[in-house]
């Protein structure tokens, strides 16, 4: 199991809608995540900076990367693009965070 952490940014005025759209996420997106070895996935919001801090446990880097190529992920990105900072392909601007401490 690999622990992944990453940072994104929601537009401040869109936080309520961002939160609503995740409660719950689409069942087909949940299925794709689980089928690609993702578990224990959380996203946290920093009210001061409007950063979104994601944490996921994944089976492999290859499976994690493959999620981006699925139809449901592409549709989710399009659905969420107006709420957050995105790249030209509608994927969220995301910065991977390096783990500096872990207590098991």
C-alpha positions in Angstrom: 0.0 0.0 0.0 1.3 3.4 -1.0 0.1 6.6 0.8 -0.5 9.6 -1.5 -1.1 13.1 -0.4 -1.7 16.1 -2.7 -2.8 19.7 -2.7 -5.5 21.3 -4.9 -7.4 24.6 -4.6 -11.1 25.3 -4.5 -12.5 28.7 -5.4 -13.6 30.2 -2.1 -17.1 31.0 -3.3 -17.5 27.4 -4.6 -16.7 25.5 -1.4 -20.3 24.7 -0.5 -21.0 23.4 -4.0 -17.7 21.4 -4.0 -18.7 19.8 -0.8 -22.2 19.1 -2.0 -20.9 17.4 -5.1 -18.9 15.0 -2.9 -21.8 13.9 -0.7 -21.8 11.4 -2.2 -19.5 11.1 -5.2 -21.0 9.3 -8.2 -21.3 5.5 -7.5 -19.5 4.8 -10.8 -16.6 7.0 -9.8 -16.4 5.2 -6.4 -16.4 1.9 -8.3 -13.5 3.0 -10.6 -11.5 4.2 -7.6 -11.9 0.9 -5.7 -11.2 -1.1 -8.9 -8.0 0.8 -9.3 -6.8 -0.1 -5.8 -7.8 3.1 -4.0 -8.9 3.0 -0.4 -9.1 5.3 2.6 -9.5 8.4 0.5 -10.2 11.8 2.1 -10.1 15.4 1.1 -9.7 18.2 3.7 -10.2 21.9 3.3 -7.9 24.6 4.7 -10.2 27.6 5.3 -7.3 30.1 5.4 -5.8 29.2 2.0 -8.7 27.4 0.4 -6.3 24.5 -0.3 -7.8 21.1 -0.6 -5.5 18.4 0.9 -6.1 15.0 -0.5 -5.0 11.7 1.1 -5.4 8.3 -0.5 -4.0 4.8 0.0 -3.3 3.1 -3.3 -2.2 -0.3 -4.4 0.2 1.0 -7.0 1.3 4.2 -8.8 0.4 2.7 -12.1 -3.2 2.0 -11.0 -3.5 5.4 -9.5 -2.3 7.1 -12.7 -4.6 4.9 -14.9 -7.7 6.4 -13.2 -7.2 9.6 -15.2 -7.8 7.8 -18.4 -11.2 6.4 -17.5 -14.4 7.9 -18.9 -15.9 8.5 -15.5 -12.9 10.4 -14.3 -12.9 12.5 -17.4 -16.6 13.3 -16.9 -16.0 14.1 -13.2 -13.2 16.5 -14.1 -15.6 18.3 -16.5 -18.3 18.4 -13.8 -15.9 19.9 -11.2 -13.8 22.3 -13.4 -15.9 25.4 -12.6 -15.3 25.0 -8.9 -11.5 24.8 -8.7 -8.2 25.5 -10.3 -7.9 23.2 -13.3 -5.5 22.4 -16.2 -6.4 22.7 -19.8 -7.7 19.1 -19.9 -10.0 19.9 -16.9 -7.9 17.9 -14.5 -7.4 19.6 -11.1 -4.2 21.5 -10.7 -2.6 19.2 -8.2 0.7 19.2 -6.3 2.0 16.0 -4.8 3.0 16.3 -1.2 6.0 14.4 0.1 5.6 12.5 3.3 8.0 13.6 6.1 6.5 11.6 9.0 4.2 8.6 9.5 3.2 6.9 12.7 1.7 3.4 12.2 
